[in-house]
Amino acid sequence: MEPTSVARTPWHQAVSRIQTIYHPFLTWLGLSSGMLLMCTALWANGPMLRYTLKGHKDVVNSIAITRDGKILASGTDDGLITLWDLANGKNIGTLAGHKGPVRCLAFQRGGKLLASGSSDCTIKLWNIFTQKLTATLKGHKPAVHSLSFSPDGKTLASGGQDSTIRLWDVGTGKNSTTLKGPEDVGWSVAFSPDGKLLASSGDGTIKLWDTATWEKIATLDGSLVIHIAFGPDGKKLAAGCYGHDSPIRAWDLSKTKLIAAFPLDSPRYLTSIAFSPDGRTLAVSEGGLFYVSLWDVKTGKAISRLKGHKDVVTSVAFSPDGKFLASGSGDKTVKIWDTSEIVKENKASDKRREKRPSKPDLGAPLTPEEDAECREDVYQGVGIGQVRVGGNPKRAVILTKSLENAYKKKPLATLQLLLDIVKGGRPADAVSAAAFAVALADNPFGATTIASPLPKSDDEVELTEVGRPRKELIARVKRLISKVKKGLRSRQRDCGS
């Protein structure tokens, strides 16, 4: 095992030189090499290289990590699978049996099995504790490109170059179901975390299958998709696409809607893609490049590039706790990168966000229920009553829960509803709506109730009947909407990532 390397950036190189030249002086100051390295880690931009797993005799095509994060498996072009102890980086076994390159690997969740797919058209199941072959599954012709275990570990999905997706009963080793499609359907397969969906890629699309019936329920446009991955909550799906200006793409599966497309410096195909366990970061390896890119899922911005490989990066995988990332390469190595600082920063960001008020939705309309409840409060005059202001009884508005809750979630839609009532409602309703608008717009987020005098006197209802003040009320509410819109946009920027 190669010792931990930090000579990745100019900072690291500079510190290395300082350690070599000025070591006696640093010792006299009481600054140890370890302390200096710690400072360097904080200065460095992005994750550090923990160590490199060496010993492969051929290109590393695929890697997989056990659910407990203790064992990493790597598959190579010579048909071998190597098992590594991630606690110390030692080789703990080699599995031989394939007659062609190992293209894909998958660990059974919480189980003892490792599945391997190969260009020899077979899938092999291995007991990782005894390191013995337990079954060979045959059916694909030619190569097997992708594997995924269902969350309960009872079903294995495989995608092959023969335009089929095969579902295997892990207990019996039988091919229980075969899903057929157009050319190249089986480039990549993945079960959702809850096991209710299976995603498959090929023929320029991504297909979603209901695992209860194996019926196709949705199709997503993705051009040629080499690799797909579900987010940890199962609500998002990411894909590495070929032929797009933005080859990293993500969908909201609840709406089957494309929600993000990340551009690269030049159009490339992605060889591997993986979500971090918290769903905040995407790790991708690009065809022809020697580094791993990390992307912020929310902002679509690149976080870091992990450089150190001497050949193309073929595969990436996060540890279950997200504290390290593994990358396999054509340089016959697997590198382990420390991503714990990203995890810490994400947690700190979450805490900061929790302390901020929730961000209101500027564009969402009121639901029919919210609209009806708010209108009822206005029409019935709920919240309008007598209070004493400055010793004199005056009409005032006290916010109702319906209006207050609607405004907190959808401020502009709520004010627009009130403006509509001011414009076309009965005179009394117009005055009530204007009063509510003033109270809401002047109410800081988080307040539960507010009492505010009406903009004009009780005589306003009579004046409104002859049409004079209604124009003034309309103008007043419009100004409020403009003011609130401006404030909310500024507030959204403050609440951003």
N, C-alpha and C positions, 0 to 999 in steps of 0.2 A: 504494500500500500504506500502510495506516495504521500509524504508528509503534507500537512496543511499548507497551502500556498496563498499568499496575499499579494504577490507581485503582479497585480492585475492592472493597476492604474499608476499614473505618474506619482501620486501620493505614496503608494506602496513602495515603488522603486526608490523614491527619495528616502523614505524611512529606512529601507534596507541598507542604503549607502551610509546613512547616519549611524546606524547600529554598528556597521563594520569599522568605520573610520574613528568614531567618537565614543566607542564603547567604554573606555576607561573614564572619560569625563562624565558620561551619563551615570556610570556606577558611583562616582564621587558625589554626583548630585542626588543620588538615591533613586534615580528613575530607571527601573528595570526594563528589559526588553519587552516583557509581557505587558507592562503598563504602556509602553510606547506603541505596541501592536494594538492595544485596546483603543488608544486615541486614534490610531490610523483607521481602525474599523469604523469609528464614528465619522471621520472625515471622508472616508471613501464613498463614492456614489454608487449605492446598490449593494446587493448581496456579495459575500465573500465566498471563495472556494474553500470548502472544508477539506476535501481530499479527493483523490482520483483512484478509481478501481482499475487496476491493470492486470493483464494476464490473458486477455482474449487474444486469439490467434487470427481473428477475422473481424470484418465489419460488424458492429453492434446495430442490429435492426430494430430491436424492441426491448422495452424494460417494463417491469411491473413491481409494485410494492405491496406487501401484505397489509391487511387491515390494521394490524397492531404496529406497523411501521418498523418491524424488526428485521425483515428479510427482503432483499431485492433480488429479482431474477432478471437476467439479461440473455437475450437470444441473438445468435450470430449467424453469419453466412455459412459457416462450416457445419451447421446443423446441431450445434451444441447449445445447451442452456446452463448458465453458471448461476449458482446461488451464493449470495453475499450476506454476511452478518453486518448490518448497518451500525451496530454499536461500536465495532472496531475496524470495519472495512475489510475483514478477512473473507477469503474464498472458503465456503463451507461445503461445497459439493458441485459436481458437474453431472448433468443429465444428458446421456447420449442415446440416440434412437432414430432421430430424423435423418432422412437421406437427401435432404435439400435444405436451403436456408430457412431459418426460423423467422417468420414474418410477424408474428403477433403472440402476445402472452396475456393471460388474465388469471388472477387469483380468485378462488372462491371466497366470498365474503364470510369471514369468521370460520372458515373451514380448513381442511387440510389439503385441498387439491389445487394444482396449478395446471392450466390448460395451455397448450402450445399449438400454434398453427404454422404450417410449413408450405413451401413450394412443392413438396413431395405429395401434395393433395391430401394429407392426413392431418388429423387433430389428435394429439396425445394428452392423456390425463395422467398426472404424476402425483404421488403422495410425497409432500415436501418434507415430512418427518422421517419416513423410511427411505426417501429418494428412489422409490421404485415406480416403474410404469404400471399403471392400473388398467388402462384401456387405450385402444386405438380406434378412433372413429373415422370411418371412410364414407365418402359420398361426393365430395367436391372434386371437380375436374375443371381447370387445373388448380392453381394455387389458392390457399386459404389466406385472406388478407386481414381479417378482423375477428375478434372474439369478445364476448361479454357474458358474464354470469348474471342470472337473475338475482335479486337481493336475497331470496330464500335459498339460493345455491342449488336448486333442484333442476334448473334449466340452463343450458348453455346455448347461446346464439352464435352462429358463425356466418361470416360473409365471404363469398368466394368469387373468383374471376369467372365462374361459370354462370353468372347472372342469377344466382340463387342465394337465399338466406335460409339456413337450416336451423331448426330448433331440436336440440338433443336432450333426451331424458338422462340426466347425470347418473341416476341410480342404475339404469339398465344399459345405457350406452346406445340406445336406439334413436334413430332419426324420427321424432314424433310428428313433425310438421315441416313442410318446405314451402317457402314463399318465393314465387317466381316473378320475374319482372323483365324489363328491357335490358339491353346490354349494360354491363358494368354496375348492376344494382348492388352488389355486395362489397363495395370498397370499404365501408365502415359500418359497424353496428354498435348500438349502445342501449342498455336498459335504463329506464328512468329510476331514480332512487327508491320510489315506492313500488316499482315493478309493474305499474299499470300500462306503461308504454314501452314500445321498442322503436328506436329510430334507426333508419338505414339510409345509406347514401349511394348515389350512382345515377346514371342516365340524366345528369343535369339537375337532379332534384334530391330533396330529403323527404322520405316517407315516414309517417308516424302510424304505428300499428297498435291496435287494442289487443293486449296480451290475453284478455279473457276470451276473445273470439277469433283473434288473428285477422281481423278485418282492417283494411286500410282506412284511417279516419281523417287524414290530412296530408297534403303535399306542399312542401316549401321549396321555392325556387332557390337553387344554390349553385348553379353551373356544375362543373365537375368538382365534387366534394371528396377530398382524400381522407379527412378525419373529422369526427364529430364528438362532442362531449356534452353531457347534461350538467347544468349547475347543481350544486348540492341540495337545493330545495326542490329541484325538478321542474321549476317554473321557466327556466331559461335553457336554451340549447345553443351552443356555439359550434361553428364549423369553419374549417379551413378550405376555402374555395379556390379553384383555378379558373382563370379567365375573367376575373372581376378586377376593377381598379381598387376595390377595397376587399381583399381576399379573406379578412377576418370578419365574420358576420355573426350576429346573435339575434335570436328570436324570442319573443314572449309567447310561450306556448298556450297560455290561457286565451290569447286572442289570435294565435298563429300569425303574429305580426312581426316583421323585421323591425328591431328596435335599435340596432347599432351596426355600423359598418366601419371598420378601422382601416384606413389607407396605409400602405407601406411605401417605402421610397421608390420601389419599382414593382410592377405586377409579378408575383411569384406564386408558386403553389406551396402549401404548407404540408409538411411531413408529419406533424404531430401537434396536438393542442390539448391543454388540460386546464381545468378550473382549480383554483386554490380551494381548500375546504370551506373557507368563509364566503366563497363566491365573489370576492372582490377583485381578484387578479386572474388574468389569463396568461399562461405560459405557452409560447408557440415556437416551433422550429420551422424555418423556411428552407425550401429546396435550394441548394447551392450555397448556403451560408454556413459559417462556422460558429455561430453564436445562437443563444437563446434570447428571445425578446419577451419582456414582461409588460403587460398592458393593464391599465386600470379599466375595469369593465364599465364603470359608471361614466367616466369622462371620455373614454376612448383614446386616452393619451398613453404613449409609451412611458414606462417607469424606468426601465433599465435594460441594458444588454449584458448578458453574461458571456464574456469572452474568455477563451482558454483552449478550446478544442482546436485541433490542427486539421480537421476535415469536417465534412458536412454533418450537422446535427440531425439525427434521424428520429429521435423519440424523447419525450419529456414526461415526467410523473412527479406529482407532489406527494410528500408524506402526509398521512392522515391528519396530523396536527398542523400542517402547513409551515412547519419550521425549517424544512429543507426541501430542495428540489433536485431531482436527479435528471441527468441528460446523457443519452447514449449517442455515439458518433461513429462515423466512418474511420476515425483514427484509432479504433479498437479499444476505446476506453469508455468508462462511465464516470462522470464527474458529479460530485455531491456539493450543492451550493447552499449556503446558510441564508434562509429567507426569514429568519425569526424577527429581524428588525421591521420587515414589512408587516408581519402579523401584529407586532407591538404598536406600530403606527396606526394600523387599521382599528385596533381596539381603542387607542387613545382618541382617534377621530370619532369613533362611535360615542364615546363618553362626552366629548365636546358637543356633539350633535344633540345628545339627549338633554343637555342643559339649555339648548336653544329652543325657542318656541317652534312648534311644528310649522312647516312651510305650507302656506295656503295654495290651493290650486287656482291659478288665474283663469284658466280656460274652461273648466268643467261646468256644465249646466246643472241646474237643480234637477233632482229627480222629480217625477210626478208627485210622489208623496211629500217631498220637501216643499214643492211649490204650493200644494193644496193646504198644508199646515200653516205656512207663512201667510197665505192669502186669508185664511180663516181668522187668524189673529188680527190682521189689519181690518178686515170687514166687520168683525165683532167688537173692535175697539179694545181688545184685550191688551192690557199694559198701559192704557191711558187712564189716568186717575188724578185725584187731587192731592197735591203735596204743598207744604208750606215752604216758600222760597223767600228769604229775607223778611220773614214774619207775615207775609201775605199769601193767601191760598191762590195757587196758580195751577193750570193744567200742566201735567208733566207726563213724560213717557218712561215706563219701566220696561226694559227688554224682556221679552218672553223667551223661553228656552228654545222654541222652534226657530225663531228668528236669529237668536244668538248663535245656536249651533250651526245653522245654515251659513251664517256670515263667517264664522271661524273657518269653515271648510271651503266655502266658495263665496268669498266676499263680493266679487264683481257681479256674479250671477244674482246674488241676493239684492244688491243695490239696483241692478237693472230691473228686477221684478218690482221693486218699490217705485222706480221711475215710471214703469208702465202703468202702475195704479195711479200715480200722480197725474199722468197724462190723460188717462181715459176713465178713471174711476169716479164714483160719486163725490161730490164736494167734501163730505165728511171723511170718506175713505182716502181722498187725495191728501187731506191735511194729516191724517193719521200716518199715512205712508211716508210723507215728507218728514214727520217728526221721528219716525223710526229710523229713517235714513240718517238724519242728523245724529241721533243717539248712537247708532252703530258706528258711523264714521269717526265719531269722537271717542269711542270706547277702545281703550288699549286691549290688545289680545290678552286673554287670560282672565279678564274681569267677568264676574258672573252676573251682576246686575248694575244698572246705571240709571240715575234719575237726571233728566235734563229738561229744562223748560222748552215749550214749543217755540218755534221761531217767531210766531206772532201771537196776538191775543186771541181770546175766545171768539171775538167778532170775525175771525178769519173765515169761519165756515160760511157766514152770511156773505162776506165779501167774495169768497170763492164762487158762490152761486151766480154772481154777475160776471164771472170770468176774469176779473182783474188779477188777483193774486196767484191764480194757477200758473201763469207764465213765470212769475217770480219763483214759485216753488219748483217748477221744472228746471229753471236755470240754476237754482240752488242745488238741487240733487245732481245735476250734470257736473257742476263744479266739484261736488263731493266725490263723484265717481272718478274724475280726472285726478283729484288729489290722492285718493286711495290707491288708484292704479299706479301712480308714480311712486308712492310710498312702498307698495307691495313689491314692485320690481326691484327697488333698492334693497328691500328686506330679503328678497329671494337671493340676491347676490351675496348678502351677508350670511345666509343660511346654506350657501353652496358648499361643495366639498373643500 
